[in-house]
Amino acid sequence: MEEVRSAENDYDDLISGQLSDVHRVDLHFVVDNVVGFFHNIAWKEPWMIALMSFHIMFLLIAIRSKRDIMSLLCLCLVAFFCVF
């Protein structure tokens, strides 16, 4: 029984060491990539401004009509037909 526990512990140590090495991510590298992505987007283009305005307007309408189920249903259908 002791041999089985020893083997289990050895296996756990081996796997935990491999996983920590494989999944180790440099946070500075991730932040640089995200910031670089946002800097590469042309936020001043008219279609981007229209898209952001549409999403903000849609969110405000959804928040304002949160108690009326029919208006939320209509809003959901409008969103569905806008996508498809």
C-alpha positions in Angstrom: 0.0 0.0 0.0 2.9 2.3 0.8 4.4 1.8 -2.7 1.1 2.8 -4.3 1.0 6.0 -2.3 4.6 6.8 -3.1 3.9 6.2 -6.8 0.9 8.5 -6.7 2.9 11.2 -5.0 5.7 10.9 -7.5 3.2 11.1 -10.4 1.5 14.1 -8.9 4.8 15.9 -8.5 5.8 15.1 -12.0 2.5 16.3 -13.5 2.3 19.4 -11.4 5.8 20.3 -12.5 5.0 19.8 -16.2 1.8 21.7 -16.0 3.3 24.7 -14.2 6.0 24.9 -16.9 3.6 24.5 -19.8 1.0 27.0 -18.5 3.3 29.6 -17.2 2.4 32.9 -18.9 4.3 36.1 -18.7 1.7 38.7 -17.7 3.8 41.6 -19.1 3.7 39.9 -22.5 -0.1 39.5 -22.4 -0.6 43.1 -21.4 1.7 44.3 -24.2 -0.3 42.3 -26.7 -3.7 43.6 -25.5 -2.5 47.2 -25.5 -1.0 46.8 -28.9 -4.2 45.3 -30.2 -6.2 48.3 -29.0 -3.7 50.8 -30.4 -4.0 49.1 -33.8 -7.8 49.7 -34.0 -8.9 52.8 -35.9 -11.4 54.1 -33.3 -12.2 57.3 -35.3 -13.6 55.6 -38.4 -17.3 56.4 -39.0 -18.4 52.8 -39.1 -16.6 52.1 -35.8 -18.2 55.1 -34.1 -21.6 54.0 -35.5 -21.1 50.5 -34.3 -20.1 51.6 -30.8 -23.1 54.1 -30.7 -25.5 51.3 -31.7 -24.3 49.0 -29.0 -24.4 51.7 -26.3 -27.9 52.7 -27.5 -29.0 49.0 -27.5 -27.7 48.5 -23.9 -29.4 51.6 -22.6 -32.7 50.6 -24.2 -32.3 47.1 -22.6 -31.6 48.6 -19.2 -34.5 51.0 -19.5 -37.0 48.4 -20.5 -35.9 45.6 -18.1 -39.3 45.3 -16.5 -41.3 45.1 -19.7 -41.1 41.6 -21.2 -42.7 42.5 -24.5 -40.3 45.3 -25.2 -37.4 43.0 -24.3 -38.8 40.4 -26.7 -39.0 43.0 -29.5 -35.5 44.2 -28.7 -34.3 40.6 -28.9 -36.0 40.1 -32.2 -34.5 43.3 -33.6 -31.0 42.2 -32.5 -31.6 38.8 -34.0 -32.7 40.2 -37.4 -29.8 42.7 -37.3 -27.3 39.9 -37.1 -29.0 37.6 -39.6 
